[in-house]
Amino acid sequence: MSVTLKPNNRKKKKTHGFLVRMKSEGGRKVIKRRRAKGKKKLTV
């Protein structure tokens, strides 16, 4: 049996990181919503 979760931090940042979020309009909206909600961590 293999381990199901194999985290890769570089891949995570490349897809869900702050800079990636800021590139698109939708991503900026995500950041905006999370700021409005008062999240301590906006992205990974």
N, C-alpha and C positions, 0 to 999 in steps of 0.2 A: 504494500500500500504506500502511495506517495503522499507527501505533505501537500495540502491544498493551497496554503498561503505562502507565497515566496515573494516578499516585498522587494521592490527595486526602487530605491529613493530617487535615482536620476530620472527614470521613466515617469514616476509620480510627479516630479517637479515640472517635467517637460509637458505634461498634459493638464495638470491642475494647479500649477504654480502661479504666483502673483503676476509675473510678466506676461504669461500666456493669457491670463484673464484680462489684463489691460489692453491687449491687442485688439480684441473684438468689442463691438458695442454690447453684445449680450453678456460678455464676461465682465464688462464694467458695471453692468446692471446687477450682476451677482454680487460684486464687491459693495456696491451701493446698498443693496438689500441687507447684506450681512453687517455693514456699518450701522444701518438704521436699527437693526435688531439688537445691536450692542454686543456683537461677538468679539471675544478677545482675540481669537485667531480667525483671520479673514480667509487665508488659504494655507496650503501645506508648507 
